[in-house]
Amino acid sequence: MSSRRKRRRRCSTHPKVAVGCVVRIINTAPEFGFLVFLPTFFSKELGFGEGRWPTLLAVIHGTNVFCAGGAAFVGPAIVSIFLGLKLPDEPAQASPPATPPVEPAARVRA
């Protein structure tokens, strides 16, 4: 079965996946709209030259990368403060096995 058919079937049999696809398309569309609309706006309204637009775009996306990384570290602390949860002091370690290991039994000859 082709990849396209699998996706189509997945969306038809799992409505939440279809809704997630639509939400993703709607949320991602403005990013690509900026690439069309903003160069025209900045050059006509603000007097930016065409050479300054790629620099501005690089600054916008670079800032996005650093802010997203910072939010990954700061976000859990902020959420824990508002929800009253305690953050773990140290990373969680692997828990011991639920049952102790069983020693192999002696071979029984039939």
N, C-alpha and C positions, 0 to 999 in steps of 0.2 A: 504494500500500500504506500502511496506517495506521501511525502511529508505534508503536502497541502491538504490531502484528504484526511490525514490524521488530525490536523489542527481543526479542520471543519467539523469532524466528528466529535472531537473533544469539546468544542464550543456548543454543539447542539445537545450533547448528552450531559454536560455540566454547565448549567446556566450561570453559575457564579464566575466561571472562567470567562464566559462571554462578557459579562458585566465588567470584569476586571480589565479585559482587552479594551473595551470602550472607554473606561475611565483613564487608562494609560494613554490612549490616543488623545483624549481631550486635554489631559494634563501636560502632554509633551508638545502639543501643537504650538503654544505661544513661543516656545524656545526657537522654533524654526521660523515663526512669523517675525520675530525680532531681527533675524538675519536678512529679511526682505525689507521690513519697514524702517528700522532704525538708521541704516546708512543714509537713506533718503531724508529722513527727518533731521538727522544731525548735520548733513551737508547743507540743506536749504535753510533750516531755522536757526541753527547755532553756528554756522560757518565753518564746520569741520571740513578739512580736506579729506580726500579719499585715502591718503596715506595714514591719517590719524585714526581712522576707524578700526583697522586691524589691531592697533595698539590698545584701543579702548576695549575691544572684544576680548583680547588676551587678559586684560586686567579684570574684566567682569568674570570670566571663567576661572581665572586663577584665584580670585577672592572666593568664589563659590567652593572651590576645592578645599581651601584652607578653613573656611567657616564650617563646611560639612565635617571635616576632620575634628575640628574643635568641638562641635556639637556632639560628636560621638563620645568625647571624654566628659564634657560638662553636663550633657543631657541627663544621664542617670542620676547624678548628684542632685540636680534641680528637681527631678521627678521624686526622688526619695524624700526630699525636704517637704514637698507639698503633700505627699501621701503618707508621710510619717514612717517610712520604711528605713531600715538600717542597712547601709552598704556593707558588704563583707570587708573585713580588714585585710585579708589576704586571699589570693585566688583559691577557689575550691579545689581540693585534692580528690583524687579518685577514691571512691569509697571501697572498703574491703569487700571481698566477695560475700554474698549472702550465706553460703554454706561453706564450711571448711573443706579443703580439698580431700578427696577420698583416695586412700592408698590403694594401689592395685591389688586385687586378691590373688592368692596363689592359684596356679593353674590346676584345674581339676581334670583328671583323665577319666574318660568314660569307658 
